[in-house]
Amino acid sequence: MIEKIFIPTLGRVGKQKTYDNLPDKWKERTFLVVQDQEYDEHDKKINRVRLPKEISGEFGRISNARAYISTNFGDGCKYGVFDDDLDFVYTDKYWSGGKNRPMVEKEYDELFVETIPSWMDEGYWHIGQESTVNIPREKDYSDNCRIAAVVYYDGRNLNTSKVDWEELYNLDGAEDFDCNLQLLRSGFPNRVSARYRISTGTIQSEGGCSLNRTVETHNEAMKMLEQRHERFVKLYEKNNKMDVDDIIKKLGAKIRWKEAFKSSVNLESFFD
């Protein structure tokens, strides 16, 4: 069973979409991870974790929050880390119509008690949920692919004795992609659900990353991502939804996730 859920949040006091969508039984296991300056503003009935002052305020980056969560609370348990502006969706198989609908409590239970933990037991220690941006799939999951907005870690196996979370989460603006690529290249396969999916919030919606992320900082993060993983990341320009005038082109990334994992297998074979 997923024992704990953490939701790092900023600038959204009283507007906790992800938390509000969870069934009450799962809210009891959920913690808002709150920057020091906002801690007292949040509903005291909700479980909260106060981030240290040194990674709050001016230095309140999501990458710092994610590293803090896994370093301090992840070891020894199965847990999830969710963005704060998500809808959880069940998607029918492609040949059954591929319709999306909000998940019901039974499906949350299936996901958190059965599906995710069983995959962890198979050796998939970082797991995600696909975005509804993608077309529905016939298969229930994909291996070694994109993870963003929602991630589950098996802290019994993927813990501070094996990884340095501050190293994994040190590229703000591309932290999900960078962490995932580092883990894949280190030989840790992932699995992503195509049946239980997520619908993400509007780009640059009020609060969250919009408070300190611009197209310029986004592009710098993408360039750094390419530098770190040049064999697997290729950048391209796309329409810029962060700038209505589209003056500065936003960079997107084509990422060879499966090849990144295969590189770890080939490296092991080389040294055998």
C-alpha positions as CSV (number, residue, x, y, z in Angstrom):
1,M,0.0,0.0,0.0
2,I,1.1,3.6,-0.6
3,E,1.7,4.6,2.9
4,K,2.2,8.4,2.5
5,I,1.4,11.0,-0.1
6,F,3.2,14.4,-0.2
7,I,2.0,17.4,-2.1
8,P,4.6,20.3,-2.3
9,T,2.7,23.5,-2.7
10,L,3.3,27.3,-3.1
11,G,1.0,30.2,-3.5
12,R,-2.2,28.2,-3.4
13,V,-3.5,28.5,0.1
14,G,-7.1,27.3,0.1
15,K,-6.8,26.1,-3.5
16,Q,-5.6,22.6,-3.1
17,K,-7.0,20.8,-6.2
18,T,-5.1,17.6,-5.8
19,Y,-5.8,17.2,-2.1
20,D,-9.5,18.0,-2.6
21,N,-9.8,15.3,-5.2
22,L,-8.5,12.6,-3.0
23,P,-11.0,10.4,-1.0
24,D,-11.1,11.2,2.7
25,K,-9.4,7.9,3.6
26,W,-6.4,8.9,1.5
27,K,-6.4,12.5,2.8
28,E,-5.5,11.0,6.2
29,R,-2.2,9.8,4.7
30,T,-1.5,13.0,2.7
31,F,0.8,15.8,3.8
32,L,1.0,19.3,2.2
33,V,4.7,20.2,2.0
34,V,4.6,24.0,2.7
35,Q,7.2,26.7,2.6
36,D,8.0,28.3,5.9
37,Q,6.3,31.6,5.2
38,E,3.0,30.0,4.2
39,Y,2.8,27.2,6.9
40,D,0.5,29.0,9.3
41,E,-1.9,30.1,6.5
42,H,-2.9,26.6,5.5
43,D,-5.9,24.8,7.1
44,K,-4.6,23.3,10.3
45,K,-6.9,20.3,9.9
46,I,-4.7,19.2,7.0
47,N,-1.5,17.3,7.7
48,R,1.4,19.6,6.9
49,V,5.2,19.5,6.7
50,R,7.1,22.8,7.1
51,L,10.1,23.3,4.8
52,P,13.2,24.8,6.4
53,K,13.7,28.5,6.0
54,E,16.8,28.0,3.9
55,I,14.8,26.3,1.1
56,S,11.7,28.6,1.5
57,G,11.0,32.1,0.3
58,E,13.5,33.4,-2.3
59,F,15.0,29.9,-2.5
60,G,11.7,28.0,-2.6
61,R,12.2,25.9,-5.6
62,I,10.2,22.7,-6.3
63,S,13.4,20.7,-6.8
64,N,14.5,21.6,-3.3
65,A,11.1,20.5,-1.9
66,R,11.2,17.2,-3.7
67,A,14.7,16.4,-2.5
68,Y,13.8,17.3,1.0
69,I,10.7,15.0,1.0
70,S,12.6,11.9,-0.3
71,T,15.7,12.5,1.9
72,N,13.7,13.0,5.1
73,F,10.6,11.0,4.8
74,G,11.0,8.4,2.0
75,D,13.3,5.7,3.4
76,G,11.5,2.5,4.3
77,C,8.1,3.2,2.9
78,K,6.1,3.3,-0.4
79,Y,5.1,6.9,-1.0
80,G,3.9,9.3,-3.7
81,V,4.8,12.9,-4.5
82,F,2.1,14.8,-6.4
83,D,1.8,18.3,-8.0
84,D,-0.9,20.3,-6.3
85,D,-3.1,21.0,-9.3
86,L,-4.2,17.6,-10.6
87,D,-7.3,15.7,-11.6
88,F,-7.1,11.9,-11.4
89,V,-8.7,10.2,-14.4
90,Y,-9.6,6.6,-15.3
91,T,-9.2,6.0,-19.1
92,D,-10.8,3.2,-21.0
93,K,-8.7,1.1,-23.4
94,Y,-8.3,2.5,-26.9
95,W,-10.6,-0.1,-28.6
96,S,-13.2,0.5,-25.9
97,G,-13.6,4.1,-26.8
98,G,-10.7,5.6,-24.8
99,K,-13.0,7.8,-22.7
100,N,-11.7,9.7,-19.7
101,R,-13.7,10.1,-16.5
102,P,-12.9,11.1,-12.9
103,M,-11.6,8.3,-10.7
104,V,-13.9,7.0,-8.0
105,E,-12.9,5.8,-4.6
106,K,-12.7,2.2,-5.5
107,E,-10.2,3.0,-8.3
108,Y,-8.0,5.1,-5.9
109,D,-8.0,2.0,-3.7
110,E,-7.0,-0.2,-6.6
111,L,-4.2,2.1,-7.6
112,F,-2.8,2.8,-4.2
113,V,-3.3,-0.6,-2.6
114,E,-2.9,-3.0,-5.4
115,T,-1.5,-1.7,-8.7
116,I,1.4,0.6,-7.7
117,P,2.7,-1.6,-4.8
118,S,2.6,-4.8,-7.0
119,W,4.7,-3.0,-9.6
120,M,7.2,-2.0,-6.9
121,D,7.4,-5.6,-5.8
122,E,8.3,-6.5,-9.4
123,G,11.3,-4.1,-9.2
124,Y,9.9,-0.9,-10.6
125,W,10.9,1.5,-7.8
126,H,9.8,4.8,-9.5
127,I,6.4,4.8,-11.1
128,G,4.2,7.4,-12.8
129,Q,0.8,8.1,-14.2
130,E,0.4,9.1,-17.9
131,S,-1.1,12.5,-18.8
132,T,-4.5,12.7,-20.6
133,V,-2.6,14.8,-23.2
134,N,-1.6,11.4,-24.8
135,I,-4.0,9.3,-26.8
136,P,-5.5,6.4,-24.8
137,R,-3.6,3.1,-25.0
138,E,-4.7,-0.5,-25.2
139,K,-2.0,-1.7,-22.8
140,D,-2.4,-0.8,-19.1
141,Y,1.1,0.6,-18.7
142,S,4.4,1.5,-20.4
143,D,7.9,0.9,-19.2
144,N,10.9,3.2,-19.1
145,C,9.1,6.4,-20.3
146,R,8.2,9.9,-19.2
147,I,7.3,10.7,-15.6
148,A,6.0,14.1,-14.5
149,A,3.6,15.7,-12.0
150,V,3.1,12.4,-10.1
151,V,5.7,10.0,-9.0
152,Y,5.7,7.0,-6.6
153,Y,8.9,5.8,-5.0
154,D,9.7,2.5,-3.3
155,G,11.6,3.9,-0.3
156,R,12.4,0.4,0.9
157,N,14.7,0.0,-2.1
158,L,15.2,3.4,-3.6
159,N,16.5,5.2,-0.6
160,T,19.3,7.3,0.8
161,S,21.6,4.3,1.0
162,K,21.4,4.0,-2.8
163,V,20.9,7.6,-4.2
164,D,21.5,11.2,-3.3
165,W,18.2,13.0,-3.7
166,E,19.9,16.4,-3.7
167,E,21.9,15.3,-6.7
168,L,18.8,13.8,-8.4
169,Y,16.7,16.9,-7.8
170,N,19.0,19.8,-8.6
171,L,17.8,21.1,-12.0
172,D,14.9,23.4,-11.2
173,G,12.6,23.8,-14.1
174,A,13.3,20.3,-15.5
175,E,13.6,18.4,-12.2
176,D,11.2,15.6,-13.1
177,F,12.9,14.9,-16.4
178,D,16.4,15.1,-15.0
179,C,15.7,12.9,-12.0
180,N,14.0,10.3,-14.2
181,L,16.8,10.2,-16.7
182,Q,19.4,9.9,-14.0
183,L,17.6,6.9,-12.4
184,L,17.0,5.2,-15.8
185,R,20.7,5.7,-16.7
186,S,21.7,4.2,-13.3
187,G,19.7,1.0,-14.0
188,F,16.4,1.7,-12.2
189,P,13.5,0.9,-14.6
190,N,10.2,2.8,-14.3
191,R,6.6,1.9,-15.1
192,V,3.9,4.4,-16.0
193,S,0.1,3.7,-15.8
194,A,-1.9,4.2,-18.9
195,R,-5.2,3.3,-17.3
196,Y,-5.1,5.5,-14.2
197,R,-4.0,8.8,-15.6
198,I,-3.8,12.5,-14.6
199,S,-5.0,15.8,-16.1
200,T,-2.6,18.6,-15.2
201,G,-3.3,22.2,-14.4
202,T,-3.3,25.1,-16.9
203,I,0.2,26.1,-17.9
204,Q,1.3,29.1,-15.8
205,S,-1.9,29.0,-13.7
206,E,-1.7,31.2,-10.6
207,G,0.7,30.0,-7.9
208,G,3.1,27.1,-8.0
209,C,5.9,27.2,-10.5
210,S,4.4,30.3,-12.2
211,L,5.8,32.4,-9.3
212,N,9.4,31.9,-10.3
213,R,9.4,30.3,-13.7
214,T,9.5,32.3,-17.0
215,V,10.1,31.1,-20.6
216,E,13.7,32.2,-20.1
217,T,14.3,30.1,-17.0
218,H,12.4,27.2,-18.6
219,N,14.7,27.4,-21.7
220,E,17.8,27.5,-19.6
221,A,16.7,24.4,-17.7
222,M,16.0,22.6,-21.0
223,K,19.5,23.5,-22.3
224,M,21.1,22.2,-19.1
225,L,19.0,19.0,-19.4
226,E,20.4,18.5,-22.9
227,Q,23.9,19.1,-21.8
228,R,23.6,16.6,-19.0
229,H,22.0,13.9,-21.2
230,E,23.1,14.8,-24.7
231,R,22.8,11.3,-26.0
232,F,19.1,11.1,-25.1
233,V,17.7,14.7,-25.3
234,K,17.1,16.8,-28.4
235,L,15.6,20.2,-28.1
236,Y,13.2,21.9,-30.5
237,E,11.2,25.1,-30.6
238,K,7.4,25.1,-30.1
239,N,4.5,27.4,-29.6
240,N,5.0,29.4,-26.4
241,K,1.9,29.2,-24.2
242,M,3.8,31.0,-21.5
243,D,4.0,34.2,-23.6
244,V,0.8,35.3,-25.4
245,D,2.8,37.3,-27.9
246,D,5.1,34.3,-28.6
247,I,8.1,36.6,-28.8
248,I,10.5,34.1,-27.2
249,K,10.2,30.6,-28.5
250,K,9.8,28.0,-25.8
251,L,12.0,24.9,-26.0
252,G,10.6,21.4,-25.9
253,A,12.5,18.2,-25.6
254,K,12.4,14.9,-27.4
255,I,13.7,12.4,-25.0
256,R,14.8,8.8,-25.6
257,W,13.7,7.3,-22.3
258,K,14.0,3.7,-23.3
259,E,17.5,4.3,-24.7
260,A,18.5,5.9,-21.5
261,F,17.6,2.7,-19.6
262,K,19.2,0.5,-22.2
263,S,22.5,2.4,-21.8
264,S,22.7,1.2,-18.2
265,V,22.2,-2.4,-19.2
266,N,24.9,-2.1,-21.9
267,L,27.2,-0.5,-19.4
268,E,26.8,-3.4,-17.0
269,S,27.4,-5.9,-19.8
270,F,30.6,-4.0,-20.7
271,F,32.1,-4.6,-17.3
272,D,30.9,-8.2,-16.9
